[in-house]
Amino acid sequence: DIPGAVCGNGSQYKIFVMKSRGFWNWLLGYTKNLLIYLEPGGACWDYASCTGQTGIRGAANPNGIPDNFMNFGAFLDPNTEGGSVNAAISPLILYNHPTGQNVQTSRWNKVFIPYCTGDVHSGNNTKVYEDPTGENDPLTYHHVGATNIEKVIDYLKGEFNSPKKLMVTGSSAGGVGTLTNYHFFRSELDPDKSFLLNDSGPIFSATETVGNQYMLQQKIKLEWNLDYILGKFLAAFPDFDFDGDFGVINDALSYYYPNDQLATTMFKRDANYSMYSYARFDDLDETMPEEKEMVLD
């Protein structure tokens, strides 16, 4: 449990830690390395998506994080509450992954950062969303991903300060979170060598004249109070003018950390990310093949 950190529904926020132990791990230096993985899981900025009614297009874990969240067996057992597929989501996290133990991070210290705030690990706002049907009570939702990460870092500094190697990674919403939070993990934990791998969570340049993710970025800036984390960016990267364009974070990280290995991977036809970025704002229906192609284009 991370003191003072909460999920979207106000429940206790927690992370999951697997420490590297044993003589051989120590001898080979793995006990000095740290992997941080940020969970994926959509995003939300209205009643339907924040309650989970919209399924994959909504926010992950609207009911919070159970203690057995990383128990894949519980996920497979219909008679057991809790558990999550995310215990096996990546060979970077799962020690006995079907791909084998040939992943360099297999024996590192590992920290899994759950996602339950609907704000790609980047917000600092509490919103009240009204049910448009009027049938249910208003929903109070805590978009506090950024402040949760601050509290997580405070914990990590006591457990894994100054690692030899640090890798910050995540996918989709967690991939976005790697970009928005990498500097804070990097600067506070002070590793000898650091890596960033953003899997399928690109932040594109989005000025009003260019288009791209402009409408999405303006919407989430308001709902999640992204001025909070933008202010931290401006303080950390004074040579860069974000001016509401979150895509500048790519340039800033590359400039300030020239010796780090930084990567973003994605599919050009990633429907999930494209629908989030465009469909809701251009009134396009992804169930219609022609309109879905317009979004993907």
N, C-alpha and C positions, 0 to 999 in steps of 0.2 A: 504494500500500500504506500502511495506517495502522499505524505501529509499535505493537506490543503488543496489537492488536485481532485477534480470531479469530472464525471462523464456528462454528456448532454442532458441526461435526466436528473442530474444532481447527485447521483450515487458515487461511491468511492472510486477514484481512478487508481489503477494498479498497472505495474509492468511485470515482466517475467524474465528472470535472470538464470542463466546456466553458467556456472564458473568452471573455468578450465582447471583441472586438478590432476595430480599424479606426477610421478617422478619423470616419466618420459616427456610429458607435456612441458614440465618445467625445464628439463634439460634442452629441449628443442626450442624453447623460447615462446611457446604458445600461450603460457600463462600471463605473458606481458602484452598480449594483443587483445583488441576489443572490437567486436562487431556489433553495430546498432542497426536494427531492422525496424522500419516504420510500417505499420500495417496499412493495407489498402482498404477501400470500402466506400466509394461514392462521396457524395456531399449533399448538403441540404440548405435551403434558404426559404422554405415555406412550410405550411402545416402538413401537407401530404408527404413531402420528402423527409421531413424531420421525424415523422411518426413511423416511417418505414413502409408506408402504404404503397409507395412507388417501386418497391422491390430493389433491383440492382441500381436503379437511378436514384435511389434514396440514400440516406446515411446509414452506415454500418453500426451495428450494436446499439440500437436505440434504447435497449433495456439495460445497458451497462455491461460490465465485464465480470463474469463469474470467476471464482477461484480456480476452477478446472478448465479454464479457457484453452490452455495449451495441451489438453488431453485429447488426442486424436481418437483414442478408443472410445471416449465418452461421446464424441461426435458421431461415431459409427453405431453406437448402441441406442436404439430407439427408446429403451427403458431408462436411460440416464439423462438427466437434465444437464445442460451446459456443453462444454466441449466445442471445438471449432476446427474447421478445415484448415485454418491458418497455421495450425501446428505443423502442417506438412506442406506449406505453401511454397517453400523455396529450399533448394539444397544448401543455401547459405545458412539457413536456420536449423533444419532437421539433420541431426547427426547421422542417422542411418537412412538417409534418403535413398530412394531406388536408383538414383544415378550413381550411387557409390560414394565412398569417402575420399574421392579424389579432388574435393573442393578445398582450396587453400585455407578457408576459414573454419573447416570442420572442427578443429580442436581448440579454437580461440574461445575466450570468454564471449558470451552472447547475451544480448539484451533485446528482447522483443517489446516494442512500443505499441500497445494496442491503440485502436482508433475508434473513438466513441463520441466525438464532438462535432462531426459534420462539417468541419472547416479546414480540411486538409492540413491538420496540425498547425494552424496558423492564426487562429482568431483570438479575440479578447472582448467578448460581448455576451450579454444575456438578453435574449429576445423572447417576446411573447407572440406566438402565432395563433391567430383566430381560426377556428374551423369554418371554412367557407360555407358548409352546409348548415351551421348553427346547431348541429345535433350533439356536439361534444364540447367539453370545457376547453378553454384556451390552453395551449401548450407552452410552458416555459422551458426554454432550451438554452443550455450553456455552451456557447461557441468559445471555448477557452483552450484550444489546442496550443496556442503559443505560450500561455502562462503555465499550462501543464508541463510543457517541455522545459521551461525554466526550472521548475521544481524537480523534474527528472534529472536534469544536469546537476543540481545541487546534491542529489543522492549519488550520482555516478562519480562525482569528484571525491566522495568519501570512500568509494569502493575501487575505482579504476583510474585514479588520477595519473597523468603522464604515461599513458601506454606507449609501448614501442611502436606498435602499428594500430591505427584506428581506421575502421571502414564504416561509413554511414551509408545505408542503402534502404530501399523500400520501393514499392510498386504502386502505380496509379496514384491515388490520393497520398499514399506514403511516399511515392516518388516526388510529388510536389513538395511534400514536407522535408525531403532531403535537401532540396534547394533552399527553402526558406529558413531551415534551421542548421544547415551545415556549419556556417560560420560560428554559431553559438556553441555547438558541440566541439568544434575544432579549437576555438580560442580558449574555452574554459578547461578542456581536458588536456590540452597541450601535448599532443603526441609527437614522437620523433618523425613519423611518417604518416600521411593521411590520404584516404581515398574516398571518393564519392561515386556511387553508382545509382543513378535515377532511372528506374525501370518504368517506362510508360507513364511518366507524369511531367511532360514538358510544360514549361511556362514560356509562351511566345511573346514577342514584342507586340504591343497592342495599343498604339496611339490611335486617336479618333480618326485621323486621316488614313491610316493604314487598314483599320478594321481588325481582322483576325479575332482575338479574344477580347476585344474592347468592351463589348456589352457584358460579357461574363465578368470580367475583372471589375467593372464599375458596380455591378450588382453585389458581388461578394464583398467588395470593399465597404459598402454600406452596411450590409447585414451582419458581417462578422467583425466590423470595426478593424479593418486591416491597416488603418492609420497607425495603430499601435506598433505593429511589426515594421511598417514602413519607416516609422520614426527611428526604430532601432537600426534599420538599414542605413538611413541617412547619417546616423551617428558613427556607424562602423565603416562606411564607405563614402567619405566626404567628397571624393573625386567624381562621384556619379550622381546624376540628377534623375531620380526615378520618376518624379512628376506623375505619379499614378500608373506608370508603365512597369508592371512587375517583371517583364522580360529582361530588364536591365540587370537583374540578379545574376544572370549567366555571365555577363561581361565583368561584373564586379568580383565574383568569385574567381574567375580566371585571372584577373589582374592582381588581386591581393594574395592569391595562392598559386603562383606560377610553378612551384615545384611539386604540387599535389597532382594526383591523377584523378581527373574529373570526367565523368561520362554520363550521357543520357542515351538510352536506347528506347526505340518505339517502333511500332508498326505504322506504316503510312495509312492503313485502313483500319485503325483502331476505332471501332464504332462507339464503344463506351465513352472514350474521351471526346470524340467528335460531337456526339449527341449532347454531352454536357456543355460543350463550348458554343454550339451553334443552334441546335434544334429548338431549344426552348425560347430562344431570342428571335429566331427567324420564322417561327410558326410553321415548322416543317414536321411532318409525321413520319417517323422512322419505319412504321409498318407499311408505308407505301414505297415500293422499290425505287421509283423515280425520285421521290423526295429524299430518301435515304442516300442515294447517289449524290444529290446536290450537297448534302451535309458532308459526305466524305470528300467530295471535291474541294 
